[in-house]
Amino acid sequence: MSTITKNLSGSRETVHAYTRRVEVPMLGEVAVPPPDKIAYYAGLGVLAALQVIEWPLALVITAGHLLADQHLSGLVKGIGEALESA
């Protein structure tokens, strides 16, 4: 298995991990991240609550990770569609 194929299959698992959804009142259906991501975000929250890091920094780090995950899933989807059409 090539390196590209290994990376794509790992990324595909990341995309499928966000398929779990929860119905939240007044918000509607919300995607639930995998448990390891929830633990990471909770850790950032604890660090911010204990004032180890400032809360704006925790928000910026969290937003960066969320945006990176969204970009990765879109990138993998595009590469997958290109490979299917080839």
C-alpha positions as CSV (number, residue, x, y, z in Angstrom):
1,M,0.0,0.0,0.0
2,S,1.5,3.4,-1.0
3,T,2.0,6.3,1.4
4,I,-0.8,8.3,-0.3
5,T,-3.2,5.5,0.0
6,K,-2.4,5.0,3.7
7,N,-2.9,8.7,4.3
8,L,-6.2,8.8,2.4
9,S,-7.6,5.8,4.2
10,G,-6.6,7.4,7.6
11,S,-8.2,10.7,6.6
12,R,-11.3,8.8,5.4
13,E,-11.7,7.4,8.9
14,T,-11.5,11.0,10.2
15,V,-14.3,12.1,7.9
16,H,-16.5,9.1,8.9
17,A,-15.9,9.8,12.6
18,Y,-17.9,13.1,12.3
19,T,-21.0,11.3,10.9
20,R,-22.4,10.9,14.4
21,R,-25.0,13.5,15.1
22,V,-27.0,14.6,18.1
23,E,-30.3,16.6,18.1
24,V,-29.8,19.7,20.3
25,P,-32.9,21.7,21.2
26,M,-32.9,25.2,19.5
27,L,-29.8,24.3,17.5
28,G,-31.0,21.3,15.5
29,E,-28.8,18.5,14.5
30,V,-25.1,18.9,15.5
31,A,-22.1,16.7,14.4
32,V,-20.3,15.1,17.3
33,P,-16.5,14.9,17.1
34,P,-14.7,11.6,18.0
35,P,-13.9,11.0,21.7
36,D,-10.2,11.9,21.3
37,K,-11.1,15.4,19.9
38,I,-13.6,15.9,22.7
39,A,-10.9,15.1,25.3
40,Y,-8.5,17.6,23.5
41,Y,-11.1,20.4,23.6
42,A,-12.0,19.6,27.2
43,G,-8.3,19.8,28.1
44,L,-8.1,23.2,26.5
45,G,-11.2,24.2,28.4
46,V,-9.6,23.0,31.7
47,L,-6.4,24.9,31.0
48,A,-8.3,28.0,30.3
49,A,-10.5,27.6,33.4
50,L,-7.4,27.2,35.5
51,Q,-5.9,30.2,33.8
52,V,-2.9,28.3,32.6
53,I,-3.6,29.7,29.2
54,E,-5.8,32.7,28.4
55,W,-9.3,31.9,27.2
56,P,-8.9,33.8,23.8
57,L,-5.9,31.6,23.1
58,A,-7.9,28.5,23.9
59,L,-10.6,29.7,21.5
60,V,-8.1,30.4,18.7
61,I,-6.5,27.0,19.1
62,T,-9.9,25.3,19.0
63,A,-11.0,27.2,16.0
64,G,-7.8,26.4,14.2
65,H,-8.3,22.7,14.9
66,L,-11.9,22.8,13.7
67,L,-11.0,24.6,10.5
68,A,-8.1,22.2,9.8
69,D,-10.4,19.2,10.2
70,Q,-13.0,20.8,7.8
71,H,-10.2,21.5,5.3
72,L,-8.9,18.0,5.6
73,S,-12.3,16.4,5.0
74,G,-12.9,18.6,1.9
75,L,-9.4,17.8,0.6
76,V,-9.9,14.1,1.0
77,K,-13.3,14.2,-0.6
78,G,-11.9,16.1,-3.6
79,I,-9.0,13.6,-4.0
80,G,-11.3,10.7,-3.6
81,E,-13.6,12.0,-6.4
82,A,-10.6,12.6,-8.6
83,L,-9.4,9.1,-8.1
84,E,-12.8,7.6,-8.8
85,S,-13.1,9.5,-12.1
86,A,-9.6,8.4,-13.2
